[in-house]
């Protein structure tokens, strides 16, 4: 049975706990797809909790909770770019990422977006494919001399305009 998942906006006091979720998610859920050096480079931004929190505060960021405890988070940069989507490994595959992604897609649509984009890690790509995203291009990112691969993906959102009348 999946837990009851609540959503709320990011609050500055969430930063340290979300850093811990970010690191645990990458270290445990991405271990089969990335090397130890790649994981260390990927998690390096979490070394500065204040800067990590400022990144979340500067975006549309949501926190998912189960029984009042944060278990995941997601953020949208601009109107249509999912920037971060991380779930604690203890609740992986229990609907937390789906709930967060559903909310960001609805918010993007409400803000006038025609589609949503994400640079999906290799371990997250199947999740986004299942949600109707399609691969647009493969990327290689240099993080302080360590190279990581990801895939830019896009999902069209429901039409913003009403459907034309049937003939």
One Martini backbone bead per residue (centre of mass of N, CA, C, O) as a GRO file, in nm:
protein
  167
    1UNK     BB    1   0.095   0.037   0.024
    2UNK     BB    2   0.059   0.360  -0.025
    3UNK     BB    3   0.123   0.648   0.089
    4UNK     BB    4   0.036   0.947   0.220
    5UNK     BB    5   0.074   1.241   0.022
    6UNK     BB    6   0.221   1.548   0.080
    7UNK     BB    7   0.207   1.902  -0.007
    8UNK     BB    8   0.451   2.174  -0.015
    9UNK     BB    9   0.623   2.435   0.026
   10UNK     BB   10   0.915   2.564   0.047
   11UNK     BB   11   1.139   2.604   0.325
   12UNK     BB   12   1.423   2.717   0.465
   13UNK     BB   13   1.426   2.484   0.696
   14UNK     BB   14   1.463   2.241   0.472
   15UNK     BB   15   1.752   2.226   0.357
   16UNK     BB   16   1.905   2.004   0.523
   17UNK     BB   17   1.706   1.771   0.463
   18UNK     BB   18   1.722   1.792   0.148
   19UNK     BB   19   2.017   1.726   0.130
   20UNK     BB   20   1.990   1.438   0.243
   21UNK     BB   21   1.802   1.338   0.020
   22UNK     BB   22   1.980   1.399  -0.221
   23UNK     BB   23   2.218   1.217  -0.139
   24UNK     BB   24   2.068   0.947  -0.096
   25UNK     BB   25   1.947   0.925  -0.375
   26UNK     BB   26   2.209   0.918  -0.537
   27UNK     BB   27   2.375   0.699  -0.384
   28UNK     BB   28   2.141   0.471  -0.420
   29UNK     BB   29   1.981   0.516  -0.709
   30UNK     BB   30   2.265   0.575  -0.896
   31UNK     BB   31   2.487   0.344  -0.859
   32UNK     BB   32   2.435   0.180  -1.137
   33UNK     BB   33   2.500   0.451  -1.340
   34UNK     BB   34   2.735   0.562  -1.148
   35UNK     BB   35   3.013   0.664  -1.027
   36UNK     BB   36   3.174   0.768  -0.755
   37UNK     BB   37   3.276   1.033  -0.885
   38UNK     BB   38   3.004   1.123  -1.002
   39UNK     BB   39   2.849   1.136  -0.734
   40UNK     BB   40   3.033   1.341  -0.597
   41UNK     BB   41   2.984   1.568  -0.807
   42UNK     BB   42   2.672   1.577  -0.784
   43UNK     BB   43   2.672   1.632  -0.455
   44UNK     BB   44   2.848   1.893  -0.404
   45UNK     BB   45   2.627   2.124  -0.374
   46UNK     BB   46   2.553   2.017  -0.073
   47UNK     BB   47   2.790   2.150   0.091
   48UNK     BB   48   2.598   2.413   0.051
   49UNK     BB   49   2.315   2.479   0.212
   50UNK     BB   50   2.255   2.773   0.143
   51UNK     BB   51   2.274   2.748  -0.167
   52UNK     BB   52   2.070   2.522  -0.197
   53UNK     BB   53   1.833   2.683  -0.073
   54UNK     BB   54   1.843   2.917  -0.278
   55UNK     BB   55   1.769   2.752  -0.522
   56UNK     BB   56   1.488   2.668  -0.417
   57UNK     BB   57   1.382   2.961  -0.354
   58UNK     BB   58   1.420   3.049  -0.676
   59UNK     BB   59   1.190   2.840  -0.704
   60UNK     BB   60   0.952   2.607  -0.771
   61UNK     BB   61   0.903   2.443  -0.459
   62UNK     BB   62   0.853   2.106  -0.342
   63UNK     BB   63   0.721   1.910  -0.066
   64UNK     BB   64   0.725   1.582   0.040
   65UNK     BB   65   0.502   1.392   0.259
   66UNK     BB   66   0.504   1.159   0.541
   67UNK     BB   67   0.370   1.206   0.828
   68UNK     BB   68   0.516   1.509   0.806
   69UNK     BB   69   0.768   1.392   0.650
   70UNK     BB   70   1.017   1.448   0.456
   71UNK     BB   71   1.082   1.259   0.120
   72UNK     BB   72   1.074   1.502  -0.095
   73UNK     BB   73   1.158   1.687  -0.409
   74UNK     BB   74   1.080   1.979  -0.620
   75UNK     BB   75   1.169   2.176  -0.922
   76UNK     BB   76   1.103   2.489  -1.102
   77UNK     BB   77   1.236   2.640  -1.384
   78UNK     BB   78   1.050   2.855  -1.454
   79UNK     BB   79   0.783   2.723  -1.641
   80UNK     BB   80   0.927   2.424  -1.789
   81UNK     BB   81   1.170   2.330  -1.574
   82UNK     BB   82   1.289   2.055  -1.440
   83UNK     BB   83   1.543   2.046  -1.200
   84UNK     BB   84   1.426   1.885  -0.942
   85UNK     BB   85   1.408   1.519  -0.839
   86UNK     BB   86   1.371   1.385  -0.507
   87UNK     BB   87   1.399   1.067  -0.328
   88UNK     BB   88   1.386   0.872  -0.081
   89UNK     BB   89   1.474   0.540  -0.077
   90UNK     BB   90   1.247   0.442   0.134
   91UNK     BB   91   1.015   0.570  -0.098
   92UNK     BB   92   1.062   0.431  -0.341
   93UNK     BB   93   0.807   0.343  -0.547
   94UNK     BB   94   0.540   0.516  -0.385
   95UNK     BB   95   0.456   0.807  -0.546
   96UNK     BB   96   0.628   1.065  -0.497
   97UNK     BB   97   0.732   1.148  -0.778
   98UNK     BB   98   0.454   1.153  -0.909
   99UNK     BB   99   0.331   1.375  -0.733
  100UNK     BB  100   0.539   1.593  -0.799
  101UNK     BB  101   0.512   1.588  -1.110
  102UNK     BB  102   0.215   1.646  -1.132
  103UNK     BB  103   0.232   1.925  -0.998
  104UNK     BB  104   0.432   2.061  -1.195
  105UNK     BB  105   0.262   2.022  -1.451
  106UNK     BB  106   0.014   2.182  -1.354
  107UNK     BB  107   0.165   2.447  -1.298
  108UNK     BB  108   0.275   2.489  -1.582
  109UNK     BB  109   0.003   2.503  -1.721
  110UNK     BB  110  -0.107   2.744  -1.547
  111UNK     BB  111   0.153   2.921  -1.664
  112UNK     BB  112   0.147   2.840  -1.998
  113UNK     BB  113   0.259   2.579  -2.072
  114UNK     BB  114   0.315   2.336  -2.342
  115UNK     BB  115   0.567   2.220  -2.183
  116UNK     BB  116   0.808   1.984  -2.045
  117UNK     BB  117   1.133   1.984  -1.900
  118UNK     BB  118   1.422   1.751  -1.873
  119UNK     BB  119   1.725   1.644  -1.710
  120UNK     BB  120   1.781   1.313  -1.720
  121UNK     BB  121   1.887   1.069  -1.567
  122UNK     BB  122   1.949   0.744  -1.618
  123UNK     BB  123   1.759   0.654  -1.371
  124UNK     BB  124   1.506   0.856  -1.464
  125UNK     BB  125   1.418   0.800  -1.757
  126UNK     BB  126   1.196   0.579  -1.721
  127UNK     BB  127   0.999   0.755  -1.564
  128UNK     BB  128   0.954   0.967  -1.794
  129UNK     BB  129   0.862   0.776  -2.014
  130UNK     BB  130   0.603   0.680  -1.860
  131UNK     BB  131   0.495   0.999  -1.867
  132UNK     BB  132   0.556   1.099  -2.187
  133UNK     BB  133   0.841   1.137  -2.242
  134UNK     BB  134   1.095   1.258  -2.471
  135UNK     BB  135   1.375   1.234  -2.634
  136UNK     BB  136   1.607   1.491  -2.758
  137UNK     BB  137   1.895   1.467  -2.595
  138UNK     BB  138   2.229   1.424  -2.535
  139UNK     BB  139   2.436   1.473  -2.241
  140UNK     BB  140   2.742   1.642  -2.130
  141UNK     BB  141   2.873   1.701  -1.804
  142UNK     BB  142   3.084   1.933  -1.631
  143UNK     BB  143   3.205   1.848  -1.296
  144UNK     BB  144   3.493   1.935  -1.210
  145UNK     BB  145   3.608   1.707  -1.436
  146UNK     BB  146   3.335   1.547  -1.434
  147UNK     BB  147   3.147   1.319  -1.622
  148UNK     BB  148   2.799   1.349  -1.720
  149UNK     BB  149   2.498   1.190  -1.804
  150UNK     BB  150   2.208   1.300  -1.999
  151UNK     BB  151   1.851   1.368  -2.076
  152UNK     BB  152   1.661   1.544  -2.279
  153UNK     BB  153   1.317   1.607  -2.203
  154UNK     BB  154   0.969   1.588  -2.333
  155UNK     BB  155   0.632   1.722  -2.253
  156UNK     BB  156   0.326   1.751  -2.342
  157UNK     BB  157   0.060   1.949  -2.280
  158UNK     BB  158  -0.228   2.038  -2.247
  159UNK     BB  159  -0.427   2.230  -2.389
  160UNK     BB  160  -0.494   2.574  -2.340
  161UNK     BB  161  -0.702   2.552  -2.548
  162UNK     BB  162  -0.987   2.511  -2.666
  163UNK     BB  163  -1.156   2.305  -2.835
  164UNK     BB  164  -1.280   2.260  -3.119
  165UNK     BB  165  -1.554   2.226  -3.271
  166UNK     BB  166  -1.749   2.001  -3.387
  167UNK     BB  167  -1.881   1.928  -3.710
   0.00000   0.00000   0.00000
